[in-house]
Amino acid sequence: MAASPINAAAAYQAVARLGTGGAGGAESALPNLGTGATGGDFSSFLNDAVKSTVDTMRSGEAAAAQGAAGKGDIVQVVNAVTAAELTLETVVAVRDKVISAYQDIMRMPI
């Protein structure tokens, strides 16, 4: 079975949530990675991805603030900040690909 980009992105998000402690267990964090017959559409997937990104960034900021105040466990602070950094890098990479695709479309002859 070939991996689709949507399934790969959903799996990546699930792993990122597991790494930051955002989910209670592996079963609740892993999305349904079926063949698309579950009825989810792209807009809801994109909305969930943006919400997950914002939540990850907020938890990273909160952990960094706790670490700066000396109230947080250093391991949790490092994990949260690393997850936020990885999320930001992923968002920038996706943005770059979307811009590149838009530019390619605009260069197509009519």
C-alpha positions in Angstrom: 0.0 0.0 0.0 1.5 3.4 -1.0 1.4 6.2 1.5 -0.5 9.2 0.6 0.6 12.7 1.6 -2.5 13.2 3.7 -2.0 9.9 5.6 1.6 10.8 6.1 0.7 14.2 7.5 -1.9 12.8 9.8 0.6 10.2 11.1 3.2 12.9 11.6 0.7 15.0 13.6 -0.2 12.0 15.8 3.4 11.4 16.6 4.0 15.1 17.3 1.0 15.0 19.7 2.3 11.9 21.4 5.8 13.5 21.9 4.3 16.6 23.6 2.0 14.7 25.8 -1.1 16.2 24.1 -3.0 13.0 24.1 -3.9 10.5 26.8 -2.8 7.5 24.9 -1.7 6.2 21.5 -5.2 5.0 20.6 -6.7 8.5 21.1 -3.9 10.3 19.3 -3.7 8.3 16.2 -6.2 9.3 13.5 -7.9 6.9 11.2 -5.4 6.4 8.4 -7.8 4.4 6.1 -8.3 4.8 2.4 -10.4 7.9 2.7 -13.7 6.1 3.0 -14.3 7.6 6.5 -15.9 10.8 5.1 -13.4 13.4 6.2 -12.8 16.2 3.7 -9.7 18.2 3.0 -11.0 21.4 4.6 -11.7 19.7 7.9 -8.2 18.1 7.7 -6.6 21.4 7.1 -8.6 23.0 9.9 -7.5 20.3 12.3 -3.9 20.6 11.2 -3.9 24.4 11.8 -5.5 24.0 15.2 -3.0 21.3 16.1 -0.2 23.6 15.0 -1.4 26.5 17.1 -1.9 24.3 20.1 1.7 23.0 19.7 3.1 26.5 19.4 1.2 27.7 22.5 2.3 24.7 24.6 5.9 25.4 23.5 5.6 29.1 24.5 4.0 28.2 27.9 6.7 25.6 28.6 9.4 28.1 27.7 7.9 30.7 30.0 7.8 28.1 32.8 11.4 27.2 32.2 12.5 30.8 32.2 10.7 31.3 35.5 12.3 28.1 37.0 9.0 26.4 37.5 9.1 23.7 34.8 10.9 20.4 34.4 13.8 20.9 32.0 13.0 17.8 30.0 9.4 18.8 29.4 10.5 22.3 28.5 13.0 21.0 25.9 10.5 18.5 24.5 7.8 21.2 24.1 10.2 23.8 22.6 11.6 21.1 20.2 8.1 20.1 19.1 7.2 23.8 18.6 10.3 24.3 16.5 9.6 21.2 14.4 6.1 22.4 13.9 7.2 25.8 12.7 9.7 24.2 10.3 7.0 22.0 8.9 4.6 25.0 8.4 7.3 26.9 6.7 8.1 24.0 4.4 4.4 23.5 3.5 4.1 27.3 2.9 7.1 27.2 0.5 5.6 24.2 -1.4 2.2 25.9 -1.7 3.8 29.1 -3.0 5.9 27.1 -5.5 2.8 25.2 -6.7 0.9 28.5 -7.1 3.8 30.0 -9.1 3.9 26.9 -11.3 0.2 27.2 -12.0 0.5 30.8 -12.8 3.2 30.0 -15.4 1.0 27.5 -17.2 -0.3 28.7 -20.6 -4.0 29.2 -21.0 
